[in-house]
Amino acid sequence: MSNLEHWQPAKLPDTRTLQGRFIRLEKLDATRHADGLWTALQGPGADPKLWDYLAVGPFTERAAFNDYLAALQDSTDPWFYTVIDQQTGAIDGFLSLMSIVPSAGRIEIGHVTFGASMQRTPKSTEAVYLLAKESFALGNRRLEWKCNGDNARSKRAAERFGFSFEGTFRQHMIVKGKNRNTAWFSILDSEWPELEKAFIAWLAVDNFKDGEQIKTLAALRSA
């Protein structure tokens, strides 16, 4: 349990770019990022299952997509970041920090919308790592991950990243006219130092050979 004797409320996210080895996270800009996001998320090579468990989409018209991005840009909670490939400058998707409660030191990674170009690649892991690192650097005590209870892909990702499953909120929401049971996961500030070591080791140059991982995140956490 966190020691609250000297604890102060967490800070809010800001417009700084978060730099990684594979990707960087820029504050979402609807004007600069729209073309790249449209290509990544709705283009010919887009993931056909991408929008299945998201509250919006898929988009058939560019104008509606642009309006959606404008709303994301203006939002302060959720606070959106665009994922940009460090080598090519290509835009791969977006995600957010959300459910931001500085007085409790609570924050969530959500709206994870990754194009096919970054799924099951180091870029997706690094994007989550950068937001987790930022969350605890801002002074948060608890980082959350929530997803549809039927979303096996998201639940596997949460467990792979080291989030602990806390339970399922039954009949939590109605999304696109369907019931949503929500699976809750978390990482606590006391757990983060060891989890961060595993992330850093996994993302290191010497953990990859011919583009394939040598050790898994889970193996590095138990090392």
Secondary structure, 3 states (H helix, E strand, C coil): CCCCCCCCCCCCCCCCCEECCCEEEEECCHHHHHHHHHHHHHCCCCCCCCCCCCCCCCCCCHHHHHHHHHHHHHCCCCEEEEEEECCCCCEEEEEEEEEEECCCCEEEEEEEEECCCCCCCHHHHHHHHHHHHHHHHCCCCEEEEEEECCCHHHHHHHHHHCCEEEEEEEEEEEECCEEEEEEEEEEECCCHHHHHHHHHHHHCHHHEECCEECCCHHHHHHC
